[in-house]
């Protein structure tokens, strides 16, 4: 399934979302893949607040368009803003604006043409016990999938994925969840791969 962004006459779709995770709390946010249709304008602002001792798995996916109709990067503009706060401190601010007629989509088309994208954050004090997990995740790279994981802090990782299709993207996220479930058992819940 997917969340579709339709063309709007004279405007854009706006989404503002705020998430709060308390001490000893757990939040997993993995919505359906966003699928922008030809000519669509979409703006999203996400504010995430995680208290000390809270855990977060936040992952969003982006399709290059309605690929079944041959639409690849035909949307007008996607504007995403993301701010992550931990223990009342801003630890990450990210913004990207994608306009297919500009060079901003170049990274989503190289080295994998018309790639599907996923990006997210994992926050937990348990990540410090992750011996070998980063290497296992990075070993998933091949000509059809690119996996990038960076440690922002001992308790926060950022994840970026590029895949040649949506099925491989979902399977890779399932593998990511499986590999992390040894240190974050909340991720043992099976995600359905469609």
Secondary structure by P-SEA (a helix, b strand, c coil): ccccccccccbbbbbbbbbbbcccbbbbbbccbbbbccbbbbbbbbbbbbcccbbbbbbbbbccccccccccccccbbbbbbbbbccccccbbbbbbbbccccccccccccccbbbbbbbcccccccccccaaaaaaaacccccbbbbbbcccccbbbbbbbbccaaaaaaaaaaaaaaacccccccccccccc
